[in-house]
Structures are given as structure tokens and as C-alpha cells.
Amino acid sequence: ISGCTPVHVDFLDLSTVSPGATYSWNLGDGSTSGETNPSHVYTSPGDYNVSLTIVSAQGCQGALTINQLVHVEALPTADFLMSTHETTVLNSTINFTDKSTNTWTWQWDFGDSVGTSSEPNPSYTYASPGDYTIMLITQNQLGCIDTAYSTLRVKNDFAIYVPNTFTPNGDGINDGFIPFGVGWASFSM
């Protein structure tokens, strides 16, 4: 029996026993039960040996131990770092570093409805300004998942260049005295 924390197990006694017998279950994690068919929830990762001892009304005893009957796997823990949480469009390549534990697979969603990756440590370049929620889903070998989120702000750049000379010779290069750049809509000279 295996699963990710918590693991719920319903034990079923298949012994042939005369009426009046007593049951003693040792569930392996310090828990015991006197029920015929106990249920138990394992909350800590590990392997658990389970024992059943039955004493008949006449005092006869039978016992069975199954080693490592229950395997409880720790949940993965998704976590990551980003090279920055705020940047501009001209410098919009972000490096992501996986800090997850107990994971076998990674699924990244970069929050722009376009970018995804299954690499552990991807890089991604954002094409336009905005606030993006990055999501990392990690999964372990039993299929248990965990998710981590972080937010990135990509701002518009503001850059202006005003030339100090111009050549109005009609060659189409620098014919007029006009500033140019990004991140602005109008200017006045």
C-alpha cells in the first residue's frame, strides 16, 4: 500500500477465527487497534510494518507481520527563485532556478498565455510589459503534486535619443533633426 501523505488505509482481517477472539493490531507508527478491521491514517513519510495478533476464546494465539506493508511518500515541495521580480521590456529575459524538494517533474507556466517549460531551470523572455504570475507545478514519482507561484512585473522602457547633428542631404539617413526612442508618445521642442 503506497501513497502520498496522508495515506488512509482500511485493514481487512481475512483470518478464520472462532467467535470471542480478541484482535491486537500494531500499525507500525506507534498506533494500535483492537478492532477486527481497523482504519488508520498515516501522516508521516516512511515504511511501516503491520502486525496482527489474534487470541482465540480458548487462548490459542496466531500472529502475522507484514514488513513494509505501508509506504508513505512525502509530498513534493514546489519552490523557485527568479533572477528579478521587476524588469523592463528591453531586459526581459528572466532566469528561473528550481528550489523544489522531492520532485521528479516540473511544469512551468510563465503567465503570458504563451510560455511553458518542463526544464528544471528554464529562462524565458517576455515580449510585452505587464504583470505576470509564474506557476511551477512539481510532481513526485507517485504522482503527488505541489504548486508554487510568484509575480513578475515587466515595465515599459523609457529611452530617448536626441542627435546633436543632422545631414539634410536627402539620402534618407539622419535628414531631419528629430529625437527617437521607446516608451514615450509625444515630445515638444
ZINORVEN-V197746 format. One record per residue. N is the residue number from 1. RES is the residue in one letter. SS is DSSP state (A for helix, B for strand, O for the rest). OMEGA is omega in whole degrees, -180 to 180 (NA if undefined). NEAR is the number of other C-alpha atoms within 8 Angstrom. Layout:
BEGIN
{{N	RES	SS	OMEGA	NEAR} {N	RES	SS	OMEGA	NEAR}}
END
This chain:
BEGIN
{{1	I	O	-180	6} {2	S	B	178	8} {3	G	B	179	10} {4	C	B	-180	12} {5	T	O	-8	12} {6	P	O	179	10} {7	V	B	178	11} {8	H	B	-178	8} {9	V	B	171	9} {10	D	B	180	8} {11	F	O	-179	7} {12	L	O	178	7} {13	D	O	179	6} {14	L	O	-179	4} {15	S	O	172	4} {16	T	O	-172	4} {17	V	O	176	6} {18	S	O	180	7} {19	P	O	178	6} {20	G	O	180	6} {21	A	O	177	10} {22	T	B	-177	9} {23	Y	B	175	12} {24	S	B	179	11} {25	W	B	168	12} {26	N	B	-171	11} {27	L	O	170	12} {28	G	O	180	9} {29	D	O	-178	6} {30	G	O	180	6} {31	S	O	177	7} {32	T	B	178	8} {33	S	B	174	10} {34	G	O	-179	9} {35	E	O	176	8} {36	T	O	-179	7} {37	N	O	-176	8} {38	P	O	170	10} {39	S	B	-178	8} {40	H	B	177	7} {41	V	B	177	8} {42	Y	B	-175	12} {43	T	O	-179	8} {44	S	O	178	8} {45	P	O	177	11} {46	G	B	176	7} {47	D	B	-173	9} {48	Y	B	172	12} {49	N	B	-179	12} {50	V	B	-179	14} {51	S	B	174	12} {52	L	B	174	11} {53	T	B	179	11} {54	I	B	176	11} {55	V	B	-179	12} {56	S	O	179	13} {57	A	O	179	10} {58	Q	O	177	5} {59	G	O	177	6} {60	C	O	-175	7} {61	Q	B	173	8} {62	G	B	-177	7} {63	A	B	177	8} {64	L	B	174	7} {65	T	B	174	8} {66	I	B	-179	8} {67	N	B	178	7} {68	Q	B	179	9} {69	L	B	-178	10} {70	V	B	175	10} {71	H	B	180	12} {72	V	B	-179	16} {73	E	B	176	11} {74	A	O	175	9} {75	L	O	172	11} {76	P	O	176	14} {77	T	B	-180	11} {78	A	O	178	14} {79	D	O	178	11} {80	F	B	175	11} {81	L	B	175	8} {82	M	B	-179	9} {83	S	O	174	7} {84	T	O	176	7} {85	H	O	178	8} {86	E	B	-179	8} {87	T	B	178	10} {88	T	B	-177	11} {89	V	A	-179	13} {90	L	A	180	5} {91	N	A	-167	6} {92	S	O	173	11} {93	T	B	-177	8} {94	I	B	176	10} {95	N	B	180	10} {96	F	B	-180	11} {97	T	B	180	10} {98	D	B	176	9} {99	K	O	-177	8} {100	S	O	176	11} {101	T	B	177	8} {102	N	O	-178	9} {103	T	O	179	13} {104	W	O	-180	8} {105	T	B	-180	9} {106	W	B	173	13} {107	Q	B	-178	11} {108	W	B	169	11} {109	D	B	-173	11} {110	F	O	169	13} {111	G	O	-179	10} {112	D	O	-179	7} {113	S	O	-180	6} {114	V	O	-169	6} {115	G	O	172	9} {116	T	B	177	8} {117	S	B	173	9} {118	S	O	176	8} {119	E	O	177	7} {120	P	O	-176	8} {121	N	O	-176	8} {122	P	O	168	9} {123	S	B	-180	8} {124	Y	B	179	9} {125	T	B	180	7} {126	Y	O	-174	10} {127	A	O	-176	6} {128	S	O	-180	7} {129	P	O	177	11} {130	G	B	174	7} {131	D	B	-174	8} {132	Y	B	174	11} {133	T	B	-180	10} {134	I	B	-179	12} {135	M	B	174	12} {136	L	B	175	14} {137	I	B	176	12} {138	T	B	-178	16} {139	Q	B	176	14} {140	N	O	-174	13} {141	Q	O	177	7} {142	L	O	179	8} {143	G	O	178	6} {144	C	O	-174	10} {145	I	B	170	10} {146	D	B	-175	11} {147	T	B	176	11} {148	A	B	-179	10} {149	Y	B	170	8} {150	S	B	-176	7} {151	T	B	178	9} {152	L	B	174	11} {153	R	B	175	11} {154	V	B	-177	15} {155	K	B	172	10} {156	N	O	174	9} {157	D	O	173	9} {158	F	O	177	8} {159	A	B	179	8} {160	I	B	176	8} {161	Y	B	177	7} {162	V	O	-179	7} {163	P	O	179	8} {164	N	O	175	4} {165	T	O	172	5} {166	F	O	-177	9} {167	T	O	-177	8} {168	P	O	-177	8} {169	N	O	176	6} {170	G	O	-180	6} {171	D	O	179	6} {172	G	O	180	6} {173	I	O	175	6} {174	N	O	-178	8} {175	D	O	-179	11} {176	G	O	178	7} {177	F	O	-176	8} {178	I	O	177	6} {179	P	O	174	8} {180	F	B	-178	7} {181	G	B	-179	9} {182	V	B	174	8} {183	G	O	178	8} {184	W	O	-174	8} {185	A	O	-179	4} {186	S	O	177	4} {187	F	O	178	5} {188	S	O	178	3} {189	M	O	NA	2}}
END
